[in-house]
Amino acid sequence: MISALEGAEVTAQVSRSEEPLRAVGRQLARLVGAYGAGGAHGAHGAVGV
């Protein structure tokens, strides 16, 4: 996740646009949302914690 943010930051600086940061933010929000919805809890045995 950190490398995605770093890459988006560099791209935003070079292109002088916030869109790369917004795009990676949307992708990370989907990832966190999927995790929070139980997508990975069962695989890690964290159900009921």
C-alpha positions in Angstrom: 0.0 0.0 0.0 2.8 2.4 0.8 4.4 1.9 -2.6 1.1 2.6 -4.3 0.8 5.9 -2.4 4.4 6.8 -3.1 4.0 6.1 -6.8 0.8 8.2 -6.9 2.6 11.0 -5.1 5.4 11.1 -7.6 3.0 10.9 -10.5 0.9 13.8 -9.0 4.0 15.9 -8.6 5.2 15.3 -12.2 1.7 15.8 -13.8 0.8 18.6 -11.4 -2.6 16.9 -10.8 -4.3 15.5 -7.7 -6.0 12.8 -9.8 -3.4 10.1 -9.2 -3.7 10.5 -5.5 -7.5 10.5 -5.7 -7.4 7.3 -7.8 -5.1 5.4 -5.4 -7.3 6.7 -2.5 -10.4 5.1 -4.2 -8.5 1.8 -4.7 -7.3 1.7 -1.1 -10.8 2.5 0.1 -12.2 -0.4 -1.8 -9.5 -2.7 -0.4 -10.2 -1.6 3.2 -13.9 -1.8 2.6 -13.5 -5.4 1.3 -11.4 -6.3 4.3 -13.8 -4.7 6.7 -16.7 -6.6 5.1 -15.2 -9.9 6.2 -13.3 -10.6 3.0 -10.1 -11.6 4.8 -11.1 -12.3 8.4 -12.0 -15.9 7.8 -8.6 -16.6 6.1 -6.8 -15.3 9.1 -8.9 -16.8 11.8 -9.9 -13.4 13.2 -13.7 -14.1 13.2 -15.1 -13.2 16.6 -12.2 -11.1 17.7 
